[in-house]
Amino acid sequence: MSRNEQTFITLNDNTQIPQFGLGVYQVPEGPDTVNAVAEALKMGIRHIDTAHAYQNERSVGKAVKESGIEREEIWITTKLWPHEYGEGKTMKAIDQMLERLDTEYIDLLLLHQQFGDYLGAWKDMEKAVELGKVRSIGISNFESNRLEELCEAATIKPSVLQVECHPYFQQGALKKRIEKYGTVIESWYPLGHGDKNLIQEPLFTQLGKKYNKSNVQIILRWHIQEGIIVFPRTTNPSHMKDNFDIFDFALTEEEMNQIRGLDNGKRFYNVSLEDQEKTLGAWHPAN
């Protein structure tokens, strides 16, 4: 396995997504996002995860445009916010996204939250696929019975489900629920929101010494071998390089099982569906 020979996952719609990317959640619009994306692209990262709610799509689009890399070599994921859900309304929101990103198509479009008229939105997303505006469609933060409701109603099944997932919370039950749809897990909080107890687990320290890698690199490598899509957030080029430097070694099956044994059901974002709906439903990102 050569250095930075990154892996791809074939989704249920036969598109191939780079398994490792850069997330730009909470990275400010403007030079911070432009520079972070530019650095990622320079070092060979080809997957950028943004959202309307992050308010930095324009900067992502600018960095992609200025990179000199062919558009089809870069995978852009973005997400619709609930106030954009609904037949007709969602198609208009997708057109606005394309304008903000300054691109002719979106590689992966997600429903960001499980509130509002998500069924109506999904119909428009399916139409957007037919029209060539979007390549793949999926969902984020759907873990209630609304997950099955949407999947059963969908003509195009969600290609990905983006949720909290890390060695302390491995989402085994959720993976079983989506298996029949061919949906794969994408992880936000792949490092458990930077939790020191997780990162400093003795097992990761032990494996890090064996492979001459950091604890963070061991965790990210575990995700890759578990078939999970990850996009750790950083604006630091050195950290970004280290995060990406996980394709020149492989954990053994025994080591993978040891890490699987760390699952203790601990979430770092633990808010009730009702509270999420109240809090998140009241906020609308600017255009």
C-alpha positions as CSV (number, residue, x, y, z in Angstrom):
1,M,0.0,0.0,0.0
2,S,1.7,3.2,-1.2
3,R,1.7,6.5,0.7
4,N,-1.6,8.4,0.3
5,E,-3.1,5.8,-2.0
6,Q,-6.5,6.7,-0.7
7,T,-9.5,4.4,-0.9
8,F,-12.9,4.8,-2.6
9,I,-16.3,3.3,-1.7
10,T,-18.8,2.3,-4.4
11,L,-22.2,3.6,-3.3
12,N,-25.5,2.0,-4.0
13,D,-25.9,4.2,-7.1
14,N,-22.6,3.0,-8.5
15,T,-20.8,6.3,-7.9
16,Q,-17.4,6.1,-6.3
17,I,-16.8,8.4,-3.3
18,P,-13.3,9.1,-1.9
19,Q,-13.5,7.6,1.6
20,F,-11.3,10.3,3.1
21,G,-12.1,14.0,2.9
22,L,-11.9,17.4,4.6
23,G,-14.8,18.7,6.7
24,V,-15.3,22.5,6.9
25,Y,-17.9,22.7,9.6
26,Q,-17.4,25.9,11.7
27,V,-14.7,27.1,9.3
28,P,-15.5,30.7,8.5
29,E,-16.5,31.9,5.0
30,G,-13.6,33.6,3.3
31,P,-9.8,33.0,3.4
32,D,-10.0,30.4,6.2
33,T,-12.2,28.1,4.1
34,V,-10.5,28.9,0.8
35,N,-7.1,28.2,2.2
36,A,-8.1,25.0,4.0
37,V,-9.7,23.5,0.9
38,A,-6.8,24.7,-1.3
39,E,-4.3,23.0,1.1
40,A,-6.3,19.8,1.1
41,L,-6.5,19.6,-2.6
42,K,-2.8,20.3,-3.0
43,M,-2.0,17.3,-0.8
44,G,-4.3,15.0,-2.8
45,I,-7.5,15.0,-0.7
46,R,-10.4,14.9,-3.2
47,H,-13.5,15.1,-1.0
48,I,-14.8,18.2,0.6
49,D,-17.8,18.2,3.0
50,T,-19.8,21.4,3.4
51,A,-23.4,22.5,4.0
52,H,-25.7,25.5,3.5
53,A,-25.8,25.7,7.3
54,Y,-22.0,26.1,7.4
55,Q,-22.2,29.3,5.4
56,N,-19.0,28.7,3.5
57,E,-20.1,27.0,0.2
58,R,-19.0,30.0,-1.8
59,S,-15.5,29.7,-0.4
60,V,-15.4,25.9,-1.1
61,G,-16.5,26.6,-4.7
62,K,-13.8,29.3,-5.1
63,A,-11.0,27.0,-3.8
64,V,-12.2,24.2,-6.1
65,K,-12.3,26.5,-9.1
66,E,-8.9,28.0,-8.4
67,S,-7.2,24.7,-7.7
68,G,-6.6,23.9,-11.4
69,I,-7.9,20.3,-10.8
70,E,-10.5,18.9,-13.1
71,R,-13.9,19.3,-11.5
72,E,-14.8,15.6,-12.0
73,E,-11.7,14.6,-9.8
74,I,-13.2,16.5,-6.8
75,W,-16.1,15.2,-4.8
76,I,-18.3,17.9,-3.2
77,T,-20.8,17.1,-0.5
78,T,-23.3,19.7,0.7
79,K,-26.5,19.6,2.7
80,L,-30.0,21.2,2.6
81,W,-31.4,22.8,5.8
82,P,-35.0,22.0,6.8
83,H,-36.4,25.4,5.8
84,E,-35.5,24.4,2.2
85,Y,-37.5,21.1,2.3
86,G,-40.6,20.6,0.1
87,E,-41.5,19.9,-3.5
88,G,-40.6,22.9,-5.6
89,K,-38.9,24.7,-2.7
90,T,-36.1,22.2,-2.6
91,M,-35.4,22.4,-6.3
92,K,-35.0,26.1,-6.0
93,A,-32.7,25.6,-3.0
94,I,-30.5,23.2,-5.1
95,D,-30.2,25.8,-7.9
96,Q,-29.1,28.4,-5.3
97,M,-26.5,25.9,-4.0
98,L,-25.1,25.3,-7.4
99,E,-24.8,29.1,-7.8
100,R,-23.1,29.5,-4.4
101,L,-20.7,26.6,-5.2
102,D,-20.2,27.9,-8.8
103,T,-20.5,24.4,-10.1
104,E,-22.7,22.6,-12.6
105,Y,-23.4,19.7,-10.3
106,I,-23.2,18.5,-6.7
107,D,-21.6,15.1,-6.1
108,L,-23.5,14.3,-3.0
109,L,-26.5,16.2,-1.6
110,L,-27.8,15.4,1.9
111,L,-30.9,16.3,4.0
112,H,-29.1,17.8,6.9
113,Q,-31.7,17.1,9.6
114,Q,-34.8,14.9,10.1
115,F,-37.3,17.7,10.4
116,G,-39.8,19.5,8.1
117,D,-41.0,18.2,4.8
118,Y,-38.2,15.8,4.2
119,L,-40.4,13.5,2.0
120,G,-41.2,16.4,-0.3
121,A,-37.6,17.4,-0.4
122,W,-36.5,13.9,-1.3
123,K,-38.8,13.9,-4.3
124,D,-37.1,17.0,-5.6
125,M,-33.7,15.5,-4.8
126,E,-34.6,12.5,-7.0
127,K,-35.6,14.9,-9.8
128,A,-32.3,16.7,-9.4
129,V,-30.5,13.4,-10.0
130,E,-32.6,12.8,-13.1
131,L,-31.7,16.3,-14.3
132,G,-28.0,15.9,-13.7
133,K,-27.8,18.6,-11.1
134,V,-26.8,16.0,-8.4
135,R,-25.0,12.7,-8.7
136,S,-25.8,11.0,-5.3
137,I,-28.3,11.8,-2.6
138,G,-28.4,10.8,1.1
139,I,-29.3,11.9,4.6
140,S,-27.7,13.2,7.8
141,N,-28.8,12.7,11.4
142,F,-31.7,10.4,10.6
143,E,-31.7,7.9,13.5
144,S,-35.4,7.8,14.6
145,N,-38.1,5.9,12.8
146,R,-38.1,8.7,10.3
147,L,-35.1,6.9,8.7
148,E,-37.3,3.9,7.7
149,E,-40.2,6.2,6.7
150,L,-38.0,8.1,4.2
151,C,-36.1,5.0,2.9
152,E,-39.4,3.1,2.3
153,A,-40.9,6.1,0.5
154,A,-37.8,6.7,-1.6
155,T,-37.4,5.6,-5.2
156,I,-33.7,6.3,-5.0
157,K,-32.5,4.9,-1.7
158,P,-30.1,7.1,0.3
159,S,-26.5,6.4,-0.6
160,V,-25.1,7.6,2.7
161,L,-26.2,8.3,6.2
162,Q,-24.0,10.8,8.0
163,V,-24.1,10.5,11.8
164,E,-21.9,10.5,14.9
165,C,-19.6,7.5,14.8
166,H,-16.3,6.7,16.5
167,P,-14.7,3.8,18.5
168,Y,-16.8,4.6,21.6
169,F,-20.1,4.8,19.5
170,Q,-19.8,2.4,16.6
171,Q,-23.4,2.5,15.4
172,G,-23.8,-1.3,15.0
173,A,-27.6,-1.3,15.3
174,L,-27.9,1.6,12.8
175,K,-25.7,-0.2,10.3
176,K,-28.0,-3.2,10.5
177,R,-31.0,-1.0,9.9
178,I,-29.6,0.6,6.7
179,E,-27.9,-2.5,5.3
180,K,-30.9,-3.6,3.2
181,Y,-30.9,-0.2,1.4
182,G,-27.2,-0.4,0.6
183,T,-26.6,2.8,2.5
184,V,-23.2,3.4,4.0
185,I,-22.2,5.4,7.1
186,E,-20.3,8.7,7.0
187,S,-18.9,9.9,10.3
188,W,-19.0,13.3,11.8
189,Y,-17.0,13.3,15.1
190,P,-14.8,10.5,13.8
191,L,-12.4,11.3,16.7
192,G,-15.2,11.6,19.3
193,H,-15.2,15.4,19.2
194,G,-11.5,15.3,20.2
195,D,-12.3,13.6,23.5
196,K,-9.0,13.0,25.3
197,N,-10.1,9.8,26.9
198,L,-10.9,8.3,23.5
199,I,-7.8,9.6,21.8
200,Q,-5.5,8.6,24.6
201,E,-6.9,5.0,24.9
202,P,-3.9,2.8,25.7
203,L,-4.8,0.5,22.8
204,F,-4.3,3.3,20.3
205,T,-1.0,4.3,22.0
206,Q,0.2,0.7,21.7
207,L,-0.8,0.4,18.1
208,G,0.7,3.8,17.3
209,K,4.0,2.6,18.6
210,K,3.8,-0.6,16.5
211,Y,3.0,1.3,13.3
212,N,4.9,4.5,14.0
213,K,1.6,6.4,13.8
214,S,-0.2,8.8,16.1
215,N,-3.3,7.7,18.1
216,V,-5.4,9.9,15.8
217,Q,-4.0,8.1,12.8
218,I,-4.9,4.7,14.3
219,I,-8.5,5.8,14.9
220,L,-8.9,7.2,11.4
221,R,-7.3,4.0,9.9
222,W,-9.9,2.0,11.9
223,H,-12.7,4.0,10.3
224,I,-11.3,3.4,6.8
225,Q,-11.0,-0.4,7.3
226,E,-14.6,-0.4,8.8
227,G,-15.9,1.0,5.5
228,I,-16.8,4.3,7.1
229,I,-16.4,7.6,5.2
230,V,-14.5,10.3,7.2
231,F,-13.7,14.0,6.8
232,P,-11.9,15.2,9.9
233,R,-12.0,19.0,10.2
234,T,-8.8,21.0,10.5
235,T,-7.4,24.2,9.0
236,N,-3.9,23.4,10.1
237,P,-1.9,22.0,7.0
238,S,0.3,19.9,9.3
239,H,-2.6,18.2,11.0
240,M,-4.3,17.8,7.7
241,K,-1.3,16.0,6.3
242,D,-1.0,13.8,9.3
243,N,-4.7,12.9,9.1
244,F,-4.3,11.9,5.5
245,D,-1.2,9.9,6.1
246,I,-3.0,6.7,6.9
247,F,-2.9,4.7,3.7
248,D,0.6,3.2,4.0
249,F,-0.3,0.6,6.7
250,A,-3.2,-1.7,7.7
251,L,-4.5,-2.9,11.1
252,T,-4.8,-6.7,11.5
253,E,-8.2,-8.2,12.0
254,E,-7.3,-9.0,15.6
255,E,-6.4,-5.3,16.1
256,M,-9.7,-4.3,14.4
257,N,-11.6,-6.5,16.8
258,Q,-9.8,-5.1,19.8
259,I,-10.9,-1.6,18.7
260,R,-14.4,-2.9,18.2
261,G,-14.3,-4.0,21.8
262,L,-14.0,-0.3,22.9
263,D,-17.6,0.4,21.9
264,N,-19.4,1.6,25.1
265,G,-22.4,3.5,23.6
266,K,-21.0,6.9,24.5
267,R,-22.3,9.7,22.4
268,F,-20.7,13.2,22.5
269,Y,-23.8,14.9,21.0
270,N,-26.8,13.6,23.0
271,V,-29.9,15.8,22.5
272,S,-33.5,14.5,22.3
273,L,-35.3,14.6,19.0
274,E,-37.8,17.1,20.5
275,D,-35.1,19.5,21.7
276,Q,-33.3,19.2,18.3
277,E,-36.5,20.0,16.5
278,K,-37.1,23.1,18.6
279,T,-33.5,24.4,18.5
280,L,-32.5,23.5,14.9
281,G,-35.9,24.2,13.3
282,A,-35.9,27.8,14.5
283,W,-32.7,28.7,12.8
284,H,-32.3,29.5,9.1
285,P,-28.9,30.0,7.3
286,A,-28.6,33.1,5.1
287,N,-28.7,32.7,1.4
